Amino acid sequence: MNTYVKNYWSVYLDFLHDFKQLKYRGFSLPYLYHLPSLTRHNKAFWQALYDDKFDEQLKHHVVDQKEIQDVFQAYIQSHQKQALVKNKHGKVLVNYDTILRFPQKTFDDYFDHSKTLILRVGPDENHKAISKIPTIYLNDYKIDTLEAIIQLQYETKTLFKTYRGHHLYKDTNFQKVFMKKIVDIVHYIEQSVRLLDDISVSCIIVSSTHGYISRVLALVAMEKGIPVICMQHGIIANEFGYIPKIATIDAVYGHYETSWYQRIGVPKESLAIIGHPRFDQAFQTPTVAKLKFHNQLGLDTCRKTLLIVVRGNRNIVKWRNLIRTISEKLHLNILIKDFPGNPPHPLTKEFPFVHSTKTYRLYDILPNVDGVVSYPSTVALEAMLVNKPVFILNRKHPNNTGYYDDLDELVQTDPIKLGELVVKLFNDQKYSKYVKDKREDFLQIAYPNISLSGERLKKLMNRLIG
């Protein structure tokens, strides 16, 4: 671990220790918080993590991520008051949020509608029905917890006074978000307990255990002996989003994750290589004809098409240099895929041959392009599953796990060098084969089982339910 990562995890253990006395229904509240959400706007804090001397003001001095997992494992075990209960007559509860992203077909093909419930926080006019599966709402189990919240907030204010000179806790935004989340966490605990008392549940599926609702739900469930499956919501590019592991089983993409988790002390039997049901779309027949795709996006049908995957305006100078390098030597259609809902990227206005993917879904785009350049995102893995040549414009970040490093020179931080390799792909048949071989070798580790993930998930659920 480098200094930045060591300091972050040391701060995390300090946080768990310093606020451990704040409890509701036996749950120590700091274990239910998402620490980055308390520090998101504190630039001084994140910058301080680079300092070798920062740990002089810390109580804990982490040297291995295993220490974090060990602490959480002890906490989880303290709440597992009974062994896992096999309940084949109960309902499968799917906590449906923005990052679960199960396709409709997954629910139609692999979930028994009579034995499945979709859980949402509350009614929303933007929510679409999931097949014929009934939806229940966490907010329907809300009760008055004002007295408990007031008491916890009073105790918290007292702690803030005690820590008035603390490098992190003195931050007004930290305190504001902390106080607000007390309300949410208490409600989620109470609602989860009442929901699982009311409904016979055999298994719970969550997209992550780092969101407030899913973490609370998972811990309450495990206290009742209900198994929890946590899907992997994206590649492990940033370890802060995947440690600690909390669920009964984490359904991961491949061997990379099982090795990574075991290195930090996670038992092998609590991991299952499932892939992700949304990736099953990679193995289905394309639904959008290439000619229609080209015409609707204004592409030149005589040119090859390159997809560039960006994240807003981050690293826009690098992306500009990449596009210039490629366009000076090769005439391509270039598509830019940004986060859904974002306006057309500025580079689509700067270059006449650069177009937005508009509202096209990823699995309608991928079959209709000839290559992909991405930041280290899950989309790059999905493109490889559709057998597309993939290059990564890497960025230096202290908590980068190096997920794509085995692609060797296909991963570059220099956009000009990467652009030259993209040109080589389209001009050199021998190099094109090298790129293909690299992709296939990478997938042997990253996504080794290309059978349908929905089927593997169903088998895992059946094993846990009994």
N, C-alpha and C positions, 0 to 999 in steps of 0.2 A: 504493500500500500504506500502511496505517496503521502506527503504532508497534508495536502488538502483533504483527502479521503480519511486519513487517521483523525484529523481534527474534527471532521463532521461527525464521525461515529462516536468520538469521545464526547462531543457536545450532546449527542443523542442519549448516551448513557447518563450524563449529568442531568438531563431533562427528566428522564424516567425517575431518577433518584430524588430530585428536588421537589417534584410534585406528586410523589407516590401516595401521600396521605389523603389526597383528594379522591374520594371513593363514592360510588353509587351502586347499590345492590351488590356490593362486594367487588365491583370492577374498579381497578385503579385507573383513573381517567387518563393520565399521560400515555398509557399503552394504547389508548384508542385515538389519540391525536395523530394527525399527519403533520409532522414537524415542518416540512418545507412550506406548507400553507401559512404557518405562523411567521416565517422568515422571508417570504417571497420578495418583498419590496425593500428588504434591508441589505442594500448593496455593500455597506461597510462590513457587515457580518460575513457575507460570502467572500469578500476580498480578504478579510482577516484570516480565513482558513488556509491561505497559502503560506502564512507566516510560521516558520519553524518554532518561534517562541510563543505562539498563541496558546499552546498547551500548558504554559506556566500558570494560567488562570483557571485551569480545569481540574476537576477532582479525579476524573477517569482518564486513562491513557491507553486507548485501544491500539493494539498492534496487529489484530487479525479480525476480519469480518465475522469469524466464528464466534467471537465474544458477544456480538449483538444477537446472533441466532440462539446462542445458549441462554441468554437472559430471557428472551421471548419464549423459548421452549419451556423453561421453568415456569414462566407465567401461565402459559397455555395449560401445562400439566396441572397447575394448581386449580384450574377451572374445569378440568375433565373429571368430574365427580363420579362418572360412570363410564364403563366401556362403551364402544360404539354399539348402537342398537340396530339390528336388522329389522326393518319394518316394511315388508313387501306390500302391505295394504295401504301404506301412507302415500301422500302426494309428493311428487318432485317439485320443489319450489325453485323457480328461476328468477333470480334478482336481475331484472332487466334494466340496464342503464345505457348510457351513450357509448360505452366502450365494449359492451358484450358482443354486439354485431353478429349475432347468429342470423343467417339468411332464413327467410320464410320457409324455404324447402327443408331446412334442417328440422324445424319444428314439425313440418308435415310428415317427414319420412322417419324420424327417430324418436319422437315423443308421443306417448299414449295420451291423447287429449283428455281422456277421462281421469287420468292420474297425474296431470300436470297443472300447475298454477303459475301464472306470471305475477311477480311482485313488483309494484311501482310505489313510489313515495306517495303520490296523490294523483287525482285525475288531471289530465292536461289535454287540451283540445288538439295538440299536435301529435299526441300518441296515436299510433295506428294499431288496430287489432292484430294480434298474433294468431293467425289461423282461427280456430274455434276454441282456443284455450282460454279459459276464464282468467280474468285479471282481478287481483285483489290489491288493496292499497294499505300501506303501512299507516298512513294518517287515520285510517278508520279505527285504529287501536290506541288512539291518543287519549290520555287522561290528564288531569290536572297535577302537574309536578312543580308548581310555582314555589311552594315552600322549600322543597329540596334544592331547587335551583338557586334561590336566594341565599340559602345557607352555604352552598358550594361557592357561590360568587363572593360571599363575605370571607370565607376561608382563603380564597384565591387572592383577594385584595390584601389580606394580612401577609400572605407569602410574598406578594409583590413588594410590600414595604420592607420585608426582611431582605429581599434581593435588590433593593433600590439602586445599588451601584453595579449590578451585574451587567456584563458586556452585552448580553442578549435580552434578558428579561426586562430591562429598563426601557426597551424600545416601545413607544406608545402603540404602534401598529400590532406588535406582538401581543401586548396586553389586551388591546381591543378585540382582536380575532379570538384570542384565548377565551375571553369572557363570553363572547357570542357563541362559540362552539360548545360551551358548557350546556347551554340551552338545547342545542341540537343533540348532543351526545346523550343527555339524560332522557330526552324524548325517544331517541332511537333505542336505547336500552329497554325502556319501559314498553315501547310498542313491540319490539322483537320478542320480549318475554311473553307478552299477552297474546301475540299472534301464534307463537309456537305452543302455547297452552291451549289455544282455541282449535288449532288445526293439526291433524295427525300428519307429520311430515317425515318422509323416508330419506330424503337427500336434498341438499341445497346446492345450487350452482351460482357462483358469483364470477364477475369478470376480473376482479382484483381484490386484494384485502388491504388496499391502501386508502380507499375511500372511507369516509366516516361510517356510512350506512353498512357497507359490506363487511367492514371489520367488526363492527358491533354485532351484526347478524351472525357472523361466523363464530364469534366467541360465545354468544348466547346459545347457539345451536350445539356447539361442542360440549357445553356444560350439560346439555340435555342428552348427549350421546348421539346426536344427529350428525352424520358425515357431511362434510362440506368439500365440494370440488371447486378449486379456483382455476379458471382458464388463464392461459398466458395471453395477455392482451396486446403484446407487441414484442419485438426483439429486445433482448436485454442489452441495450446500448448504454444505459445509465443505471448503475447498480442501486442507486438511491430509491428507485421505483420498484424494486423487487425483493429487497431485504427490509424487514424480516419475512420469512415464509411462515404462514399461520394456518392455512387450511389443512384438512385431513390429507387430501391429495392435491398436489399441484399438477394440472394437466399441461405438459410442456410440449414444445415443438420437436425437439430432437436430443441427440447425444450431447450437444454443446451445453444445454441447460442442465441435464442430469449431472454432468461432470462439474459444472460451475456450482450448483447447489451443494453437491456432496463435499466440495472443497471447503464450504463454509459450515459444515457440520450437519447438513440436512440428511436424514436417513433415506437410503435409496428406495425403501418400500413406500415412502410418502410422495413419490414422484411417478408419473406415468406419461410415456410418450404418446400423446394423443393428436398433436397437431392442433389445428383450429378449424371448426366447421366452415368459417367463411372462406378458407383456402380451398375447400372442395369445389368452389366455383372455377378454380384453375383447370379442373379436369372435365369441365362440361363444354358442350358445343357452343361456340360463340353465337351471340344473338343479334349482333349488328354487322351487316355486310360492309366490307371494306369500302366499296364505292360510296355508299350512303354516308359512312363515317367521314371520308375525305370531303365529300360535297358539303356536308353540314358544318364542317370546321374550316372550310375554305382552303384545303390543302391541295398541293400540286400532285396529281395522280402519277406523274412520271418520276417523282422523287421518293427516296426512302424517307422514313419518318423516325425521328428520335424523340423520346419522351424524357423530359427533365422534371424531376420531382423536387419541389422546393418547400420551404417553410416560411411563408410570408416574405418579408424583405431581408431576412437574415442572409448574410454573405452575398448580397446582391452584386458587389464588385467582382467577386470570384465567379459568379454565374455569368456575368457580362463578359469576363475575360475568356471563359470557356466557350461561350457562343461565338465570340469573335475568332478565336483560334480555329474552331471547326469550320466556320463559314468562309474563312479565307482560302480554304483548301478543298471544300466539299459543299455541294449544293444539296441541302436536306430540308425537309419540313421539320420544324422543331415545335413540339408541344410542351407547354408548361402546365404541370398539375400542382396546384396549391391546395391548402386546406379547404374542404367543402365550405361554401358560403362566403369565401373571400372574393373580393372584386378581382377582375382580370389583372394579372401581374404587370408591373410597370415595364418589364422587358418585352411584353407583347406589343407595346406601343413604340418601343425603341427600334425593333427589328421587324421588317415587313414579313419575313418568313417564319416568325415566331408567333404561335397561336395559343390561345387558351383552350383547355379541354372542356370548358363550359360546364354543363351539368352532367356530362357523361360519367357513369360509374366506372370504377377502376377496371372491373372485369369486362367491360365493353371496350375500354381503351387498349388494354394490354395485347389482345390478339391482333390489333390493327397497327402496331408499331414494330419497328425493326431493331430497336435497341433502347436501353434505359440508362440514364445517369441520375443518381439520387444522392442526397445526403444519407447518413446512416439510418435509414428508416425501414420499417417493416415492408413497405411497398417494394423495396429492392428484392427481398426474399420472395414476395408474391410474384414478381416479374420472372424470377428464375424458375419458379414452379410452372410458369407458362412457356418455359424454354426460351426466354429472351436473353440476349447478351446484356450484362449489367456491369456498370462501373460505379464506383463510390467516390464522390467528392467529400473527403474526410475533413473533419475539423478537430483541432486540438482542444481537448477538454480533460481536466484532471480526473474525472470519474468515468471516462470512457472505458468500456470493457474490451474494446477491440474485437467486437463480434465478427466483423467482415475481414479481419486481417489475413485469414487464410486464402483470400483471393489474391494475395500478393500484389503485383503491380497494378491490378485493376482497381486498387484503392490508392488514391493520391490526395495530398493536401494542396498541391500546385495545380490550379485549373488549366494552365497552359499545357503542362505535361499530360494531364488527363485528356485534354482536347485532342492532342496529337495521337494518343492511343485510340480514341474514338474514330478518328480519321483512318488510322491503320486498320481498324476492324473492318471498315467498309471497302478498303482498297487491297487488303492482303488476305487471301484465302487461307494461308497457313496460320496467320495470326487469328483469324476467325475461329479456326479449329482449336487453337490454344485457349481462347476465351471459353469455348464450349466445354473443353475438358476441365477447366478450372471450375466452371459452374457445376458440372456433374460431380466432381470431387467434393466440392463444398456442400452440396445437398446431401451427400452420404452422411454427413455429420449433422447438418442443420435441420434437415427434414427427411429422415431416412425411410419413413413409411408413407408411401404415396397412396395407400388405400384410403378410402373416404374417412375423414376424421369423425363425421357424425356417427358412423358405425362403431368406431372405436370408443367414442364417448358413451354410446348406448351400452356397450359391453361393460365399461367401467361402472356405470350407474347400476347395472344389474348385479354386478359383483358386490357392490357396497350395500345394496338394498336387500339382497338375499333371495 
